[in-house]
């Protein structure tokens, strides 16, 4: 959402008032950490725009979140209600993926920013581990009222705020916490037998006593401005860094011991607050177990944050279903995590790399990069697929030095080429690119190399799913009418909506047949189950009905003969069906039903209602079954609605009442536009767009005597 404007109150931009409002909310609720998310207009993604009480690096896995992500803030926005997570156990039970990235004791609340015009996003608040696990009604009301004040700022602004690539860090306290320089205090600390350090929330040392420097084995001026695990090799261990992260997130004291070579054990006690961490350093007791030999310890372990980030991204990759899902995940979560701006995801096909998804590249560049050969001397992609080892290039000179023939048409300045290989089989290549030169650290290389295997599995799985989806859709289109016939005096519209997100073919079918100049037939049905067998049977039933109807059979004979066909096919599947014979000259309709839901009729000048059609048994139960015929007037301007049970048989509802309500909506809808009328009927029963069964709707409207619409 680009742009900013004068907000109410005369501030220069809306960003500053939002930051102040977030800090006020954190301070007023007694929280230690706060984050403000806004929804991007371009796509359903949450962007972290402001952060209190936490280093930006900690927020890397959470800076961009899909609105469907299994996290508290997304649930709060979706349900328009405060979400409370009272403990680490509660987080692990309800949000296991989030708990894997934040394995620290704390309490959390997520609340939506529900304004007058729209929901703008949400606020996340975190409290120290020692607070009670439950939230009081007073706290609940205070948090929600604070969120409403922030939403009001957004409502009243003429333009939304700029969404930054990195969240702005907002200080929680207005008061500044200066480094202690008083001589008396310094003398007091120096006389103590233990050392003292001060860290800011980023983990940098801002103060060190001479005793602390002596115990740590490095001069104080060499320690200031550094992080302990970076300036002291013997503290370069993910376990020690994780103690610092625990103190920052939980705001609870943390104590641990570490061995300073060769044999000096030190005890570190961390006391965090909103401005940083005070650390006591003292000689500690020798450990009962010998530490592992230096040769067995990794020379350069990845920072703990990267490890948790890998866990988070790995969990997210397992949830992708389609190739589009995978590209969205990489673009919104993996690229920001590594500071990259561009993505090209390619699949290996017939000796070439076919681009299946991209981000951050102009269309002409994608067109020129598509279907490049896997020649190992031409592009790094071919080489990494041949060797199975990733390649990293910090700048164009390094790329040109290794691959002088590689096309450099995108203007990117650094690249990571990740081979996507499964069991020795090349699947494709994932390229992360940068707008500026970028030096890849050892831990970035390690994490990206680990991710490449997970991306390869996700891509292979997604391509298989997409191929099945294409097959299903093509089969479904082949079994249903490609177009409905144009009949004088009759307007027709139909809609088929497959269920859910599966890859199985539905069993719903429909058809409209022109029998002669003044008569027509309409049929709708539902084969039991969702499978290839159901689809095959549906095609046979539809063909049989078509043949018997066009041969001049009466409605009861059409169903009876089709019923006998199912017996000959020896199918175990049952079929519901409703057949309607429409006589437009005599203005009458005759119906025969095989256990199908009743149709709806809206006369031109009367209220819509449910037609009482006497049903016969489902097709496939009894070869000698009889199917009664029900006749009713079909006056000019009438609208007839045929549908399948997916429209009215909903979990937790009474189908009879739902059908009656549907008739009322048919009565109030605009009968002149059948397509819009179908939209209205479907939205009435499935307002969220989610439905567990296939839905098919067939509407037929007879013309007025003057030829005008109903």
N, C-alpha and C positions, 0 to 999 in steps of 0.2 A: 504494500500500500504506500506508494510514494506520496511525498508532499507533506507539508505542515502548514499551520495557519495560526493566527492569533486566537488563543483560547479565551474563554471567559475569564475575567480578572486581569487581562492585559499582559499576561506573561508572553515572553517572546515566542515560545513554542509550547506545544502540549507535553513534550517530553519531560520538562522540568516539573510541572505540576503532578504528572503521573508518578515521577520518582519520589516527590515529597509525600504524595498520598500513600505510596507503598511503604515508605519509611514510617509514616504515622501509624499505618495499620500494624506493622510489625511491632512498633514500640507500644501502641495502645493495647494490643492483645497479649503482650508479654512474650511474643515469639522471639526466637533467636535468629531465624532465617526466613526470608520471604522472596517469592518470585512472582513476577507479573507476566502473564501470557496474553497475547492478542491473536485473533484469528486472521490469517492472511485472506485477502479477498480473492486472489487468483485461484487458490485451491484450498481444500479443507484441511489446513495445517495450522497448528499452534506454534507461534514464535515467542520465545522467551526474550522480552525486551528490557526488563529491569530486574536487578538482583540485589538483595540485601544480606549481609552477614555471611557470605560464602564466596570463595575465590571463583572466578569465571571458569578456570580449568575444571573444577568439580562439576560444572553444569554441562559439559560437552555432550554427554549422551541425551540430555534433555532440552537442548536448545531449539530443536524443531521436532514436533510430535504430530503424527496424524490424529485427527479427531476420533478415529476408531481405535487408537492405541489403548492397551489394557493398563492404564495409569489413572490415579485418582482425579487429576484435573480434567481429563477427557470425560470420565464418568460424571463429574459434577456438572459439566457443560451439557452433556447429553441428557441428564436427568433433571437439570435445572434445580439442583439441590446441593447443600453442603455435604461433602464426604469427609468422614472422620476416621482416621487410622490411629488407634490409641497406643500401639506398641509395635516393636519389631516383629513379634509373633503374629500380630494382626496383619501386618504388611506381608509377611511371608505366606499367610493363608489366603489373603484376598488378591494380592498383586505379586505373585512370585517372581516375575521378571524384574519388576522394580526393586524388590528386596535383594535380588542377586547383585545389583549395581550399587545399592546403598545398604550394606550389611551392618548398619550401625543402630544403636538404640536411640529412638526419638519418637515423638508423636507428630502427626501431620493432619492438617485440614486443607481441603481444596474447596473453593467456592466460586460459582460462576459470576461473571460480570454481566448481569442481565439488565439491559437498559430498556428504554421506552421503545426504541426503534428496532433493536436487535440484541443478541448476545454478543458481546465484544470479545470475550475470552474468559480468563479465570485467574485467580490468585491462589498460590500455594504458600502455606505457612508451616513452619516447623518449630517444635519446642524441644528443650533439653530433655534428656531421658528421665530425669527425676520427677517430672510433673505427673499428676494423676492420669490414669488411662482413660477416664471418661471425661466427656465435655459437659459442662453445666448448661442449662437453658440460657443463663445470662451470657455466658461466653458465646454460645451459638448465635444469639441475637446480636451481640457486639460484632462478631466476625461478618455476619451477613449485612449488617448496616454499613460497616466499613466498605464492603464490596459494592454496595449500592452507591456510596459516595463516589467511588472511583468510576463506576458506570455512568454516573451523572456527568462527570467531567467529559467523558467520551461522547455522551449524547449531545452536550451543549456546544461542543467544538464544531466549527464549520468544516473541518477536515480531520481525518484520523492522523495519528502521529506517524512519523517515519519508523519503519521496522528495521532496526540495525542488524548487521550480520552477526555481531557479538552483543550480548546484553550489556547495558550500562550498569555499572556497579554504583549503588546508592548507599552512602553511609547511614547506618541506623541511628546513631547519636549525632546531634549537632555539635556536642562538645568535642574538642580535639584532645587526643591522648598523646601528649608529648613524651619523647624519650627523657627519662629521668637524668637531669644534669646537676642537681643539687649536690654540693660537696659533702654535706652531712650524710645524706642518703647513700652516696657512693662510698664514703668511708665506712658506713655501717655494713654495707654489703660486702666490702672487701675484707672486713674483719671476721666474717663468718667462715667456718671450716668447709662450707659447701659452695658450689658455684651457682651463679644466676644468669639466665639468658632470657631475652624477650624476643618473641617471634611475632610477625604480623600474620594476618589471616592467610597470606600467600605462602607462609612457611619461611620467610626470610628473617635472618637474625638482625634485629635492630639494636640490641644492647647485649654486652657480654662483660662479666667481671673478670679480673685477672685470674681469680681462682678457677672460674669456668674454663678460661682459655688454657690454663695449666693442665687441668684434668682432661681436656679434649686434645691437648697436644698441638695446639696451633695458636699463633698470636691473635689477639682480639681484633686487630685491624684487618687480619686476613679472613676473619669469620664474618664481619659485618657485611650485610647485603647478600650473603649466600644462604642457601638452604643446607641444613646439616648433612643430609644424605648426599649432597652434591660436593660439598667441600671436604668431607671426612669420609674416606673410602670405606672405613670399617662400619660406617652407618648406612652404606649404600645397599640396602636390603629392603625389599618390598614390605617386610613385616614391620620394620621401624617406621617407614613412611606411613603405613596404615594406622599406627598409633596416633600420629599427628592428624590424619584425616578423621579418625574416630573422635578425637577431642574437638575438632572444628564442627563436625556435624552434630554430635550429641551434646556439646557444651558441658560435658561431664569430665572431672579429673581422670587422668590416665597415668598409669605408672608402668614402667618396663625397665629391664636391664639389658645392657649390651656389653660385649667384650671389646675393649680397646687393646689391640695387640701390643705385647705378646700375652699378657696375663692380667691386665687390669680391668676388673669388672666395675661398671658404672651404673648407678640407678638414676633414671630420669623420671621426674614427676611433672606432668603438664597440667596447668590450671588455665582453662580458656575463658574468655568473655567476648563481648561484642567487638572489641578492638584488636584482639590478638591473643597470644598465649604466653604466660609466664612459666618458665621452666627452672626447676631446681635440679642441679647436677651434684651427685655425691658418690663417694666410693661405695661400691656395693659388695655383698658377699659373693664368694666364688660359687659358681653353679655346680650342681651335683653331677651333671652330665657334661662330658667333654664336647666342645663344639666340633662340627665337622671339619676335617682338614681343609685348608685353603684351596687345595687343588680340586676338591669336590664341589666347591661353591661356584655358582655361575659368576663369571667375571663382570658381567654388566646386566643385572636383572632389569626387566622392564618396570617402570614405575607402577605402583599399585593402581593408580587411576586408569592406566592403559589396560591392565588386566581386567578390571571391572568393566571397562568399556568394551573389551572383547567379549565378555560374557553377555553384556546387553545386546550387542550387535548380532552375536551368534543366535541368541534367543529370537531376535526379531527376524532373522533370515529364515528360521524354521517356520515362521508363520506366513511367509509369502506364498501365494498360490499361482498367480499368473506372471508372465514376463513383465507386464506393466507394473504389477505390484513390486517386483524385484527392482526395476529401474527407479521407481518412486522411493523405495527404501534407501537405495544407494545414494540417490540425489539428495534426499532430505536428512539422512542421518550419517552415512559414512563420509560423504564429501565434507560436511562441516566439521566432523570429528578430526579430520586430518588437514583442514585448511585448504582443501582443493576446491576448484570452481567448475571443472569440466569432467564429463563422464562419457565414455564410449563403451558400450557393452556389445560384443560381437559373438556370433556363434560360428563354429567351424563347419562349413558345408562345401563339399566337392573341391577341396584345395583352396578355398577362399574364406575370408572372414566377412560374414553377412551381418551388418549392424542391426541388432534387434531393439536397441534403445539407446538414447543419448540425452545429455543435459549440458547446457552451457555452450553449445556450438551453433553457429548459424546454419540454415538449411543447405546453402550451397557447399559449405565445408563437409557436411555429413554426406551429401551426394557424391562428392569427390573421394571421400574416404571409404565409401561403401564398397564391399566386394573386392578388397585388395587381396592380392595373392599371398600365400603363405611362404613365399620365397624367403629363406632365412637371411639372405644377403640384402634384401630390400627394406624390410621393416623389423623393428624389434619384436613385434607381435609374433612373426614367424619363428624367430629364434627362441623366444621364451616358451612357445608351444613345443618346439622340438626338444629343448633341453629340460623343460619342466621347472626352470628357475626363473624367478621374477627379475626384471631389469628396472633400474632407477636412474633417471637422468636429471641432474640438478639444474641444467640450463641448456639452451640450444647448441652451444659450442660442444658440450659433452655428447649430445645426440649426434651432431654432424660428424664429430670425430670417430664415432663408432659406426654410424650408418649414414654415409654421405649421400646415398641415393634415396633415403627416406623422405617422403613428401612432407614438407612443413608448410601447410597451407592454412592452419587454424590460428596462428599467432600465439599459441600457447608457449610458455617459457620453461616448464618442467613437467616431467611425466613419471608415472609409475605404471609399468606394464606387468599385469598379474596374469599368469597362465591359469586357465580353468581346466583342470585335468581330473578325471575320475578313473581310478584303477588303470592308470596308464593310457586312458583314452582321452584325447583332446576334445573338450567340449566347446571352448571358445577362449576369449581374451577380454579382460576388464582393464580399461585404461583410465586412470585418474590423472587429470592434468591441472596445471596451475597457470594463472595469469602472469605470475612473476617468478623469477628463479627461486628454487626451494631446495634446501639441503635436507636430505632425508636422514633422520637420526636412526640409531641402531634399534631403538624400541619401535619406531614407526615401521621400519622394514620388517621387524619380527611380527608385529601385529597384522600388517597388511598381508604378509606371506601366509599367516594362519587364516586370515579371512578369505584368501583366494580359494582355498579348498571348500569352505562353506558356501561361497558364492557359486562355485562350480556345481555343487549338489543342488543348490536352489535353482540355478538356471536350467539344469537338466530336467529337474522335476517340473518346473514351470512350463518349459517347452512341450513336455509330454502332456501336461494338463491342457495347454492351449490347443494342441493337436486334437485331443479328444473332444474339446469344446467345439472346434470347427466341424469335426465329423458329426457330432450330435446336431448342431444347428443345420448342417446341410441335409441330414437325414430327416429332421423335423420339417424343413421346408419342402422336401420332396414328398412327404406324406400328406401335407395339408394343401388346400387349394392355393395355387399361385395368385389367382385373382378371382373375385366374385363376379358372376355374370350380371350384365345390365338388363334389367327387366322393365318393360313399360308398366308404369303405375306402381312400382315398388322400389323403394330405396333400401339399400343393404349396407351394413357395416359390421365388421368382426374384429375381434382382438384375441390373440393367444399370448398368455404370459406364463413362461415356464417357472417352476418352483425353484427358489433358493439359488445356490451356487454350485449345484452338483453337475455331473457330466453324464447323467442318464437321461434317456429320451422319455418324454411324458406320453401319457396315453390319451389325452384329450383329442377330439377330432370334431370337425364341423364341415358342412357343405351346404350350398344352395344350388338347386337344379332348376333349370327352365324346362318345363314339361311341354307346354305349348304357348300360344300367344296370351292366354288368360289364366294359366295355372302354373304354379311353381311348388317346389318342395324344399323344405329346410330341415336339416338334421343336425343334431349335436349329440355327442356321446363321450364316454370316459371308460377306457380299458383299465382294469385293475392293475396297479403297480407302475413302476418306472424302470423300464429295462428295454433291451433290444427286442426281447420276445413280445413285450407289450406293444412296442411300436410296430412290429411286423403284423401282429394280430389286428391292430388298429387299421393298418393299411388294407388288410383283407376285408374287414367289416365295412369300411367305407366304400370299397369297390363293390361289395355285394349289394349294399343299400342302393348305390348308384344304378347298378344293373337292374334290380327289381323295380325301382321307382320309374326309370325311363321306359321300362317295358309295360307300364300301365297298371302295376299292382296297387291295390288299396293299401292304406296305411297299416292295417293290421296284418295284411299278407306280407308286406315288406319286412316287418319285424319277425314274423313267424318263419319265413323262409331263411332270413339271415340267422335266426336261432338254430335252425337245422344245420346250416353250414358250419356253425361252431361245433356242433356235435360231430360232424364228419371230420373236422380238423383235430378233434380229440385234444382240445386245449384245456388246461386247468384254470385259465384266467376267465373271469366274468366281465361282462360289459353292460354298462347302463346306456340307454339311448332314448332320445325323444325325437319322433318323426312328426313333422307338420305338413299337411297338404293344404295349400293356399289356393282358393278359387277366387280370383280377383273380380271375375264377372258377376258372380252371385254373392260376393262379399261374405264368404264363409271360410272357416278354417276347421280342419279335422286333425285330431291328434291321436297318436298311439305312443304309449310310454312303456319302456322296459326298465322299471325301477329308477327312473331319472327324476331329478328335482323338477318341480312344476314350473311352467313358464309364467311370465308376467304379461299382462295386457293393459295398455293404456288407451281407452277409446278416445275419439277426437274431442268429445264434450262431456266426459265423465271421469271419475276418479280411477286411477290405476289400481289394480288388484292382482291377487294370485289366482290363476286359473285352476279350477278343481278338475284335473285330468286323472281319470281312473288308471292306476298303473298295473301293468302286468309284471311277471318276474323278470329278473335280470337275464340277459342273453347268456346261454351256456348252462343254465340250471336244469331245465326240463325240455326235452325235444318236442313234447306235445303241448307246450304252453300256448295259451290263447292270449291275445292282446286286445283289450276293448278299445273302441274308438269313441272319442269325445269330440263333439262338434260345438262350435261357438260362432256367433256373428263376428265378422271382421270388416267393420264399416270403414269407409274412406277416412283418412287422417288418423287411423289407429296405429299404435306402435306396439310391436310384439318383441319381447325379450326372452331369448333362450340363453342358458348359461350352464356351467358345470358346478358341481358341489364345492369346488375350491373357493367360490365367491361367497358362500353363505355358511359353510360348515367350518367354523373357526374355533380354536381351543378356548374353552371357558365360556362359550356362548350357546344359546339355544337356537338351533337352526330355523325353527318355525318363526321365532320372533325376528331373527335376522332377515329372513325372507320377507316378512311383512314390512319391516323397516325399509328394505330395498325397494319394495313396491311404492312406498311413500316418496322415496327419492326419485324414482322414475316419474312419478306424477309431477314433481316440482321442477324437474330438469327441463332444459331447452330442447324440445323435440325436433327443432329444425336442423340441428347439427348432431348427427348420430355419433360422430367420433368424439365430440365433447361430452355427449351424454354417457358414452362408455367410460370416459375418464372420470366423470363424476361418480358413477356407480362403483368403480373400482376403488377410488379414493375413500368412499364412504365405508366400505368394509375393511380395507387395508390402508389406513391413513399413513402408515410408516413406509409403505411400499414393500414390506417383508411379508411373504406368504409361504406357508408350509406345503401347499399343494398347487398344482397347475390351475390356472384360471382361464376359462374361455368364455367370451360373451359374443352373442350374435343378435343384432338388432335388425328388425325389419319394419318399415313404415309404409303404409299404403297411401297413395296420393289422394288429395282432395278431388272432388268432381271437376273442378276447374283446372286441375293439373298442378295447383300450387302445393306448397309444403303443408304439413300438418300443423 
